[in-house]
Amino acid sequence: MTTTAGTETELVIGGMTCASCAARIEKKLNRMDGVIATVNYATEKARVSHAGDVSVRDLIDTVEKTGYTAQEPAPPEPESPDAPPRDDELRPRRERLITAVVLAVPVIAMAMIPALQFEYWQWLSLTLAAPVVTYAGWPFHKAAFTNARHGAATMDTLISLGTSAAFLWSLWALFFGTAGTPGMTHPFELTIARGDGSGNLYLEAAAGVTAFILAGRYFEARSKRKAGAALRALLELGAKDVTVLRPDGGEQTVPVADLKVGDRFLVRPGEKIATDGTVTEGSSAVDASMLTGESVPVEVRVGDAVTGATVNAGGRLVVEATRVGGDTQLARMAKLVEDAQSGKAAAQRLADRISGVFVPIVIALALGTLGFWLGNSAGPTAAFTAAVAVLIIACPCALGLATPTALLVGTGRGAQLGILIKGPEVLESTRKVDTVVLDKTGTVTTGRMTLLAVHTTHGTDEAEVLRLAGALEHSSEHPIARAVAEGALAKLGSLPTPEDFANVPGLGVQGVVDGHAVLVGRQRLLADWAMALPEDLAGAAAEAERTGRTAVSVAWDGEVRAVLEVADAVKETSPEAIRRLRDLGLTPILLTGDNEAVARSVAREVGIAPEHVIAEVLPQDKVDVVKRLQDEGRSVAMVGDGVNDAAALAQADLGLAMGTGTDAAIEAGDLTLVRGDLRAAADAIRLARRTLGTIRSNLFWAFAYNVAALPLAAAGLLNPMLAGAAMAFSSVFVVGNSLRLRSFRAAN
């Protein structure tokens, strides 16, 4: 298969076990002429730009020669309710884990508890341990072989070496040593004494290590599996069906996928607009906050463009489709999210980085031990016993527990505090973050229009203004009208029912309330009735507009009586949240699609410096702002809640999604703040940093216990009970250290 110059191809990669695998594939692909490749371990995908003389088959062959699998992704198929459920990709891991746990528990129990060691217990241990080390542990052995072919060592190498050495030595001791003798027991003693090893069994170490580390990998895989969920959530936002107007005047409901450019379709109040288009009939207010971040609804009339997935908040609209399918703004945003996720490399496991140094040292130490004892005429059995003991003790079971236990306790504590952490790779990012980019609408502010102030003329009662204006606005579906009505209801408790209510599209409402002819809306509506704002109210309206608020005029009985200020209100907790983020060493930056005046007003209220305000940013440009900050050398955290934030959340080094926001944003983020309280962002970063610190100390102690026992192993003084005790003590310490995270408290 040949391709044109500058072709971009996506490949699904299989067989990667760590970030170093992704780096290895990337390196091999980039060595090909005319090829630029990026490989992402988290999404298990490679994005390759290649010249015309390099085919997709060539790319796949290169990946396969490196020891992994590659294929082009299958085209997405629409899911029907009757379709059979998709195969669970975690099922093979789960089956191996269940096998390992069920069989390893009795092996460990028999080895550690002499009372369970009946006459032929060692042979039952071998029968149970064999499937654990071979079948359940096969992914480790396969990965170790692949790594060895390329001169690399990871945690898989360490696991495979240690478990294989323990199992093979136990086989030798059973068949050629004295361990197979009926009635043989492992006494419960932690003595240090030299022996030839012919009676020593290490089956519990081989089975236990495999089971523990499989458990850790399974929980990691579960969190990593959600990498594509953001795209599914984005595509779910669009309308599913649409009412198309036929040339004969009839209406037909069809799936959105059948819509074509030029089709005219109907959008009733409260419905989602099916696709990007132009209004041909009607006028309404369109709530586009989910896509654009604009808190104020957009008034549209004939000739105006509208965007798919936004909501028609007011009147009946007829729209002519101008873009469908992959050309719509929603589809383009989905592509932005996918690009950002593909380019965001997962951090290489800390355990893998340590293993890369530790494994060669252990192998050299084992060979040195073998050579030393052979050179000192200790005999081949004693020499091999000491060398194999080095390999066995160097494989710390606690290494497999270090990350998942801390993550389990940390995420559990986070969930209690309304913070959801997606996976271990997230934690690496929190340590380096120095800048936090905050979306305005729904993150720093409430995300909904709120009545903030009432200005009245001399002698006019504020309660009367709210009673008359609120009664009229209560009959309207417009978001600004709802804000006025809710504000009036909150203060008064009940409102009268208006008569002769009428909506004036794009201007406001009018009607009769308790015998008063009432007008509520823009100044243009009042001008149509030959009414003008008195000087004091005109000044209040101008000041409101200057700070980005919406001024709503109220008049009755031929006289203007009040001006209401409506805006997206700042959350009460936002100023304190900004202070806490600063205390963590972060620089807050406000990013919004709203106008400059609104943005600066909000920034001033919460304590963000004017030079750190970036306003009037289109949704697709938010990701570019994050990239620019990263190019300046900053490590960026992004906090957002809308579809328009999804790509930026995925691009940021650390994405924090407000749980009160859209599914697309939540899936694209690394951390989810369930409560929608910005103070939780500071708590989330503190908790993530604390969890990362716990993982680091766990890894230290996981190695420390075993490293301390290495001299005993090299000296030939390590008996099976001591090896088992080292494994057990390091595991208990790691679990205990992780449980300390339960004491984490949110800042007061």
Disulfide bonds with the S-S distance in Angstrom:
none
